[in-house]
Amino acid sequence: MRLMDSMSDEELASAAFVLRKRAEHGDTAALRQAEKLEAELRERLGPTPSRQGPLVELPKPRPWWRFW
């Protein structure tokens, strides 16, 4: 049994965040581990609205003046 299998989603996200922060300071091993944890998290959660949602185009604002 892998360690990732016994972790909850929150623990997995938290560990990935901490490892990402360590990777920002140059730790390449932390970067690889964070990528593995994030991949596992994406596999568990599937597509989330913030990552997979369609971009909504906002309507163009109408000018406040009237062009004659």
C-alpha positions as CSV (number, residue, x, y, z in Angstrom):
1,M,0.0,0.0,0.0
2,R,1.4,3.4,-1.0
3,L,1.5,6.3,1.4
4,M,-0.7,8.3,-0.9
5,D,-3.5,5.8,-0.7
6,S,-3.7,6.2,3.1
7,M,-3.8,10.0,2.9
8,S,-7.0,12.0,2.8
9,D,-7.6,14.5,0.0
10,E,-6.9,17.4,2.3
11,E,-3.6,15.9,3.6
12,L,-2.6,15.2,0.0
13,A,-3.2,18.8,-1.1
14,S,-1.4,20.1,2.0
15,A,1.6,17.9,1.4
16,A,1.7,18.9,-2.3
17,F,1.6,22.6,-1.3
18,V,4.4,22.3,1.2
19,L,6.6,20.4,-1.3
20,R,5.8,23.0,-4.0
21,K,7.1,25.7,-1.6
22,R,10.3,23.7,-1.0
23,A,10.7,23.2,-4.8
24,E,10.6,27.0,-5.2
25,H,13.8,27.1,-3.2
26,G,15.5,24.7,-5.6
27,D,14.8,21.3,-4.1
28,T,14.3,19.1,-7.3
29,A,13.3,16.0,-5.3
30,A,10.5,18.0,-3.7
31,L,9.3,19.1,-7.1
32,R,9.1,15.5,-8.4
33,Q,7.2,14.4,-5.3
34,A,4.9,17.4,-5.4
35,E,4.0,16.5,-9.1
36,K,3.3,12.9,-8.1
37,L,1.0,14.1,-5.2
38,E,-0.8,16.6,-7.5
39,A,-1.3,13.9,-10.1
40,E,-2.8,11.6,-7.5
41,L,-5.1,14.4,-6.3
42,R,-6.3,15.2,-9.9
43,E,-6.9,11.5,-10.4
44,R,-9.0,11.3,-7.2
45,L,-11.0,14.5,-7.7
46,G,-11.4,14.4,-11.5
47,P,-12.1,17.6,-13.3
48,T,-12.8,20.5,-11.0
49,P,-14.7,23.6,-12.1
50,S,-11.8,25.8,-11.5
51,R,-9.5,23.8,-13.8
52,Q,-11.8,22.4,-16.4
53,G,-14.7,24.9,-16.6
54,P,-15.3,26.7,-19.8
55,L,-14.3,30.3,-20.0
56,V,-17.3,32.6,-20.1
57,E,-17.1,35.6,-22.4
58,L,-18.4,38.7,-20.8
59,P,-20.8,40.8,-22.8
60,K,-19.3,44.0,-24.3
61,P,-20.2,47.0,-22.2
62,R,-22.5,49.4,-24.0
63,P,-21.2,53.0,-24.3
64,W,-22.9,55.5,-22.0
65,W,-23.3,57.9,-24.9
66,R,-25.5,57.5,-27.9
67,F,-23.9,57.6,-31.4
68,W,-26.2,59.5,-33.6
